[in-house]
Amino acid sequence: MVRSDYYDEDLSPSDIFSVILDPSDEAWLGAIQPLPDWLERRGDFEDDPELLPELARRYGDISKLIVLYTDGHVFNMLDYRERPENPPVVYLDLEAGDGSIVTLAPSIEDLFLKPSA
């Protein structure tokens, strides 16, 4: 289990990410892929053409945010924007909260291999 300060509850690994490597056909929703690719497949740009430019303005190079898990509203991602190796695991909620990217763990290793405090 992983302790989440954001939710103030324990999270299991399956709550953090799922692994589907093929983003084709039916599996694209759960595939590990860059955030812009996920949003394009979902079709959010048809409803809000300013979404991608707004995310890029707020967060910089969003192609370096790699979606590990999402329900379509909240995203658990690896954040490669500043660290090309061993990136932090982050959380983004596009519909609620203040829209901040919150760090869940400094790395995948810290998330799963080190005991939570």
N, CA, C and O of each residue as an XYZ file, in Angstrom:
468
protein
N       0.832     -1.182      0.000
C       0.000      0.000      0.000
C       0.881      1.252      0.000
O       2.015      1.237      0.477
N       0.336      2.312     -0.537
C       1.019      3.589     -0.629
C       0.161      4.613      0.089
O      -1.060      4.621     -0.065
N       0.782      5.462      0.859
C       0.050      6.511      1.562
C      -0.021      7.734      0.670
O       1.000      8.180      0.147
N      -1.213      8.281      0.489
C      -1.412      9.468     -0.335
C      -1.818     10.627      0.553
O      -2.875     10.588      1.184
N      -0.988     11.661      0.608
C      -1.359     12.845      1.373
C      -2.520     13.575      0.716
O      -3.312     14.226      1.398
N      -2.624     13.470     -0.601
C      -3.694     14.160     -1.324
C      -5.060     13.613     -0.925
O      -5.993     14.372     -0.664
N      -5.166     12.281     -0.880
C      -6.440     11.658     -0.529
C      -6.557     11.330      0.954
O      -7.650     11.057      1.449
N      -5.419     11.357      1.672
C      -5.373     10.966      3.074
C      -5.905      9.550      3.274
O      -6.663      9.278      4.205
N      -5.494      8.666      2.387
C      -5.863      7.252      2.496
C      -4.809      6.408      1.809
O      -3.994      6.921      1.041
N      -4.826      5.112      2.085
C      -3.887      4.204      1.456
C      -4.346      3.854      0.052
O      -5.539      3.669     -0.190
N      -3.389      3.762     -0.883
C      -3.680      3.401     -2.263
C      -2.922      2.125     -2.600
O      -1.771      1.958     -2.195
N      -3.558      1.233     -3.333
C      -2.873      0.033     -3.804
C      -2.209      0.345     -5.143
O      -2.573      1.331     -5.783
N      -1.243     -0.468     -5.587
C      -0.616     -0.216     -6.895
C      -1.629     -0.125     -8.033
O      -1.429      0.662     -8.958
N      -2.703     -0.901     -7.995
C      -3.688     -0.842     -9.079
C      -4.461      0.472     -9.081
O      -5.060      0.828    -10.096
N      -4.460      1.203     -7.962
C      -5.086      2.525     -7.929
C      -4.194      3.570     -8.577
O      -4.668      4.643     -8.950
N      -2.911      3.272     -8.716
C      -1.948      4.225     -9.246
C      -1.776      4.073    -10.750
O      -1.762      5.072    -11.469
N      -1.643      2.845    -11.239
C      -1.472      2.667    -12.676
C      -1.860      1.272    -13.109
O      -1.920      0.341    -12.306
N      -2.119      1.151    -14.382
C      -2.357     -0.139    -15.019
C      -1.407     -0.218    -16.206
O      -0.932      0.808    -16.692
N      -1.128     -1.426    -16.673
C      -0.170     -1.571    -17.767
C      -0.858     -2.198    -18.975
O      -1.190     -3.383    -18.976
N      -1.061     -1.387    -19.989
C      -1.516     -1.836    -21.302
C      -0.604     -1.119    -22.276
O      -0.641      0.108    -22.373
N       0.200     -1.855    -22.986
C       1.216     -1.230    -23.822
C       0.755     -0.915    -25.234
O       1.405     -0.127    -25.921
N      -0.348     -1.504    -25.696
C      -0.826     -1.299    -27.058
C      -1.977     -0.293    -27.061
O      -3.077     -0.628    -26.622
N      -1.749      0.938    -27.548
C      -2.801      1.946    -27.523
C      -3.793      1.843    -28.689
O      -4.485      2.815    -28.992
N      -3.870      0.691    -29.339
C      -4.781      0.548    -30.474
C      -6.134      0.002    -30.023
O      -6.276     -0.527    -28.921
N      -7.106      0.143    -30.890
C      -8.436     -0.429    -30.710
C      -9.044     -0.067    -29.356
O      -9.019      1.089    -28.934
N      -9.584     -1.074    -28.692
C     -10.312     -0.880    -27.447
C      -9.409     -0.548    -26.268
O      -9.871      0.009    -25.272
N      -8.137     -0.882    -26.369
C      -7.238     -0.764    -25.228
C      -6.633      0.629    -25.054
O      -5.923      0.854    -24.074
N      -6.884      1.566    -25.958
C      -6.189      2.845    -25.906
C      -6.410      3.590    -24.599
O      -5.501      4.281    -24.139
N      -7.576      3.478    -23.987
C      -7.896      4.233    -22.776
C      -6.926      3.918    -21.644
O      -6.544      4.815    -20.893
N      -6.521      2.655    -21.513
C      -5.647      2.264    -20.424
C      -4.195      2.126    -20.799
O      -3.388      1.694    -19.975
N      -3.833      2.480    -22.022
C      -2.451      2.312    -22.467
C      -1.550      3.398    -21.895
O      -1.968      4.543    -21.718
N      -0.314      3.023    -21.609
C       0.679      3.989    -21.175
C       1.052      4.819    -22.399
O       1.519      4.281    -23.403
N       0.841      6.134    -22.308
C       1.062      7.012    -23.455
C       1.170      8.453    -22.994
O       0.722      8.779    -21.895
N       1.761      9.335    -23.818
C       1.838     10.753    -23.458
C       0.446     11.363    -23.315
O      -0.487     10.982    -24.021
N       0.322     12.313    -22.393
C      -0.964     12.956    -22.128
C      -1.625     13.525    -23.385
O      -2.825     13.317    -23.564
N      -0.899     14.239    -24.275
C      -1.572     14.773    -25.468
C      -2.160     13.670    -26.352
O      -3.234     13.845    -26.928
N      -1.460     12.532    -26.464
C      -1.982     11.419    -27.267
C      -3.268     10.885    -26.663
O      -4.221     10.599    -27.388
N      -3.307     10.746    -25.341
C      -4.508     10.251    -24.672
C      -5.675     11.205    -24.920
O      -6.778     10.768    -25.250
N      -5.434     12.505    -24.761
C      -6.507     13.489    -24.953
C      -7.003     13.513    -26.393
O      -8.200     13.668    -26.635
N      -6.086     13.360    -27.352
C      -6.492     13.326    -28.761
C      -7.372     12.119    -29.048
O      -8.381     12.243    -29.743
N      -7.008     10.964    -28.527
C      -7.811      9.755    -28.749
C      -9.183      9.885    -28.093
O     -10.183      9.406    -28.627
N      -9.221     10.523    -26.953
C     -10.497     10.698    -26.248
C     -11.405     11.668    -27.001
O     -12.628     11.542    -26.939
N     -10.825     12.625    -27.704
C     -11.620     13.569    -28.476
C     -11.968     14.835    -27.728
O     -12.913     15.529    -28.102
N     -11.226     15.154    -26.676
C     -11.515     16.349    -25.889
C     -11.373     17.638    -26.693
O     -11.983     18.650    -26.349
N     -10.578     17.610    -27.754
C     -10.354     18.827    -28.520
C     -11.587     19.259    -29.293
O     -11.736     20.438    -29.614
N     -12.472     18.318    -29.594
C     -13.704     18.679    -30.296
C     -14.587     19.548    -29.414
O     -15.211     20.492    -29.897
N     -14.642     19.229    -28.108
C     -15.466     19.997    -27.180
C     -14.763     21.252    -26.676
O     -15.415     22.259    -26.399
N     -13.452     21.199    -26.558
C     -12.687     22.314    -26.012
C     -11.360     22.452    -26.753
O     -10.346     21.905    -26.318
N     -11.360     23.182    -27.873
C     -10.133     23.305    -28.667
C      -9.000     24.024    -27.937
O      -7.852     23.961    -28.376
N      -9.302     24.706    -26.834
C      -8.279     25.413    -26.080
C      -7.640     24.556    -24.993
O      -6.736     25.016    -24.295
N      -8.099     23.312    -24.843
C      -7.591     22.461    -23.765
C      -6.093     22.211    -23.882
O      -5.355     22.444    -22.925
N      -5.636     21.744    -25.028
C      -4.210     21.437    -25.194
C      -3.340     22.683    -25.032
O      -2.351     22.625    -24.302
N      -3.662     23.811    -25.680
C      -2.841     25.015    -25.461
C      -2.848     25.480    -23.998
O      -1.832     25.960    -23.495
N      -3.975     25.338    -23.328
C      -4.048     25.745    -21.920
C      -3.181     24.848    -21.041
O      -2.469     25.335    -20.162
N      -3.240     23.540    -21.278
C      -2.397     22.621    -20.510
C      -0.921     22.899    -20.770
O      -0.114     22.884    -19.841
N      -0.564     23.151    -22.024
C       0.832     23.456    -22.372
C       1.271     24.769    -21.723
O       2.409     24.884    -21.267
N       0.391     25.743    -21.681
C       0.719     27.031    -21.046
C       0.975     26.832    -19.549
O       1.910     27.405    -18.991
N       0.151     26.029    -18.916
C       0.265     25.825    -17.466
C       1.420     24.908    -17.080
O       2.092     25.142    -16.075
N       1.654     23.850    -17.886
C       2.572     22.801    -17.459
C       3.805     22.631    -18.335
O       4.655     21.793    -18.032
N       3.927     23.391    -19.399
C       5.097     23.248    -20.270
C       4.921     22.099    -21.246
O       3.843     21.918    -21.811
N       5.970     21.329    -21.444
C       5.963     20.249    -22.432
C       5.156     19.062    -21.911
O       5.703     18.172    -21.259
N       3.860     19.052    -22.201
C       2.992     17.997    -21.669
C       3.197     16.656    -22.371
O       2.659     15.641    -21.930
N       3.969     16.643    -23.457
C       4.285     15.355    -24.085
C       5.223     14.534    -23.190
O       5.414     13.339    -23.414
N       5.799     15.179    -22.185
C       6.666     14.492    -21.230
C       5.911     14.034    -19.987
O       6.522     13.545    -19.037
N       4.580     14.189    -19.984
C       3.723     13.631    -18.938
C       3.144     12.339    -19.496
O       2.329     12.368    -20.419
N       3.560     11.208    -18.940
C       3.179      9.900    -19.468
C       2.085      9.299    -18.587
O       2.303      9.015    -17.409
N       0.905      9.112    -19.179
C      -0.248      8.605    -18.445
C      -0.034      7.132    -18.109
O       0.187      6.301    -18.990
N      -0.106      6.832    -16.815
C      -0.042      5.456    -16.339
C      -1.434      4.905    -16.093
O      -1.721      3.743    -16.381
N      -2.297      5.763    -15.554
C      -3.673      5.372    -15.246
C      -4.545      6.615    -15.323
O      -4.127      7.707    -14.939
N      -5.753      6.436    -15.820
C      -6.737      7.510    -15.793
C      -8.129      6.926    -15.836
O      -8.355      5.849    -16.389
N      -9.056      7.652    -15.245
C     -10.472      7.304    -15.398
C     -11.127      8.279    -16.370
O     -12.345      8.265    -16.551
N     -10.306      9.129    -16.996
C     -10.805     10.125    -17.926
C     -10.918     11.507    -17.316
O     -11.101     12.491    -18.032
N     -10.810     11.589    -16.004
C     -10.904     12.877    -15.311
C      -9.651     13.149    -14.483
O      -9.147     14.271    -14.444
N      -9.162     12.108    -13.828
C      -7.926     12.217    -13.052
C      -6.858     11.371    -13.734
O      -7.156     10.332    -14.322
N      -5.623     11.824    -13.649
C      -4.515     11.173    -14.335
C      -3.377     10.931    -13.363
O      -2.946     11.853    -12.671
N      -2.888      9.712    -13.304
C      -1.654      9.381    -12.603
C      -0.601      9.209    -13.692
O      -0.777      8.416    -14.617
N       0.495      9.959    -13.576
C       1.462     10.035    -14.667
C       2.889     10.011    -14.153
O       3.155     10.318    -12.991
N       3.801      9.639    -15.041
C       5.220      9.863    -14.818
C       5.542     11.237    -15.393
O       5.128     11.561    -16.507
N       6.271     12.037    -14.643
C       6.572     13.402    -15.055
C       8.039     13.522    -15.475
O       8.929     13.677    -14.639
N       8.272     13.446    -16.794
C       9.616     13.535    -17.354
C      10.007     14.968    -17.715
O      11.041     15.163    -18.354
N       9.233     15.964    -17.339
C       9.521     17.333    -17.759
C      10.855     17.841    -17.232
O      11.534     18.592    -17.932
N      11.249     17.461    -16.033
C      12.492     17.967    -15.468
C      13.534     16.887    -15.228
O      14.723     17.189    -15.126
N      13.102     15.624    -15.135
C      14.035     14.526    -14.862
C      13.857     13.437    -15.903
O      12.844     12.737    -15.887
N      14.816     13.274    -16.813
C      14.683     12.256    -17.854
C      14.861     10.827    -17.344
O      14.508      9.873    -18.037
N      15.405     10.676    -16.142
C      15.561      9.349    -15.548
C      14.892      9.333    -14.185
O      14.964     10.305    -13.433
N      14.241      8.219    -13.875
C      13.598      8.024    -12.580
C      12.652      9.186    -12.232
O      12.831      9.830    -11.198
N      11.658      9.458    -13.073
C      10.787     10.617    -12.880
C       9.826     10.423    -11.707
O       9.559      9.295    -11.293
N       9.310     11.537    -11.175
C       8.308     11.432    -10.120
C       6.970     10.931    -10.675
O       6.688     11.056    -11.867
N       6.165     10.367     -9.790
C       4.799      9.961    -10.117
C       3.901     11.100     -9.660
O       3.940     11.504     -8.498
N       3.085     11.621    -10.591
C       2.256     12.785    -10.289
C       0.784     12.504    -10.571
O       0.428     11.529    -11.234
N      -0.046     13.380    -10.050
C      -1.498     13.278    -10.152
C      -2.027     14.599    -10.702
O      -1.568     15.669    -10.301
N      -2.990     14.526    -11.618
C      -3.648     15.715    -12.152
C      -5.128     15.434    -12.272
O      -5.528     14.418    -12.841
N      -5.946     16.330    -11.738
C      -7.395     16.227    -11.861
C      -7.848     17.364    -12.764
O      -7.735     18.532    -12.393
N      -8.362     17.032    -13.950
C      -8.768     18.056    -14.917
C     -10.128     18.666    -14.608
O     -10.479     19.697    -15.181
N     -10.899     18.056    -13.719
C     -12.256     18.546    -13.484
C     -12.492     19.125    -12.104
O     -13.436     19.892    -11.919
N     -11.674     18.786    -11.142
C     -11.896     19.267     -9.778
C     -10.598     19.823     -9.222
O      -9.539     19.692     -9.837
N     -10.684     20.426     -8.089
C      -9.487     20.967     -7.456
C      -8.997     22.206     -8.177
O      -9.730     22.826     -8.948
N      -7.745     22.559     -7.915
C      -7.192     23.783     -8.490
C      -6.416     23.553     -9.778
O      -5.844     24.494    -10.328
N      -6.386     22.303    -10.276
C      -5.691     21.999    -11.515
C      -4.191     21.858    -11.364
O      -3.466     21.829    -12.358
N      -3.721     21.769    -10.139
C      -2.294     21.608     -9.904
C      -1.869     20.170    -10.155
O      -2.648     19.233     -9.982
N      -0.626     20.020    -10.563
C      -0.020     18.699    -10.634
C       0.578     18.427     -9.261
O       1.407     19.193     -8.769
N       0.149     17.329     -8.648
C       0.556     16.973     -7.294
C       1.489     15.769     -7.366
O       1.192     14.799     -8.063
N       2.601     15.819     -6.660
C       3.529     14.689     -6.625
C       3.013     13.633     -5.665
O       2.807     13.902     -4.481
N       2.801     12.410     -6.192
C       2.411     11.274     -5.356
C       3.630     10.616     -4.736
O       3.586     10.170     -3.589
N       4.720     10.556     -5.491
C       5.961      9.955     -5.009
C       7.116     10.495     -5.835
O       6.932     10.831     -7.005
N       8.312     10.587     -5.242
C       9.467     11.096     -5.990
C       9.884     10.201     -7.143
O      10.572     10.655     -8.057
N       9.475      8.916     -7.114
C       9.803      7.983     -8.191
C       8.931      6.740     -8.062
O       8.280      6.536     -7.038
N       8.921      5.912     -9.102
C       8.217      4.622     -9.031
C       8.822      3.776     -7.924
O       8.106      3.107     -7.178
N      10.142      3.810     -7.824
C      10.815      3.041     -6.775
C      10.319      3.465     -5.399
O       9.998      2.617     -4.568
N      10.256      4.746     -5.157
C       9.779      5.244     -3.861
C       8.325      4.864     -3.625
O       7.914      4.617     -2.491
N       7.556      4.820     -4.696
C       6.133      4.519     -4.572
C       5.896      3.074     -4.161
O       5.051      2.806     -3.307
N       6.638      2.131     -4.762
C       6.340      0.727     -4.551
C       7.361     -0.065     -3.757
O       7.011     -1.072     -3.142
N       8.616      0.366     -3.755
C       9.643     -0.451     -3.136
C      10.064      0.029     -1.757
O      10.713     -0.712     -1.019
N       9.711      1.237     -1.403
C      10.066      1.745     -0.085
C       8.817      1.800      0.786
O       7.754      2.204      0.314
N       8.930      1.403      2.042
C       7.745      1.413      2.909
C       7.235      2.830      3.126
O       8.020      3.772      3.227
N       5.915      2.974      3.198
C       5.340      4.282      3.461
C       5.468      4.588      4.946
O       5.488      3.689      5.786
N       5.553      5.869      5.244
C       5.730      6.285      6.643
C       4.410      6.274      7.379
O       4.363      6.596      8.567
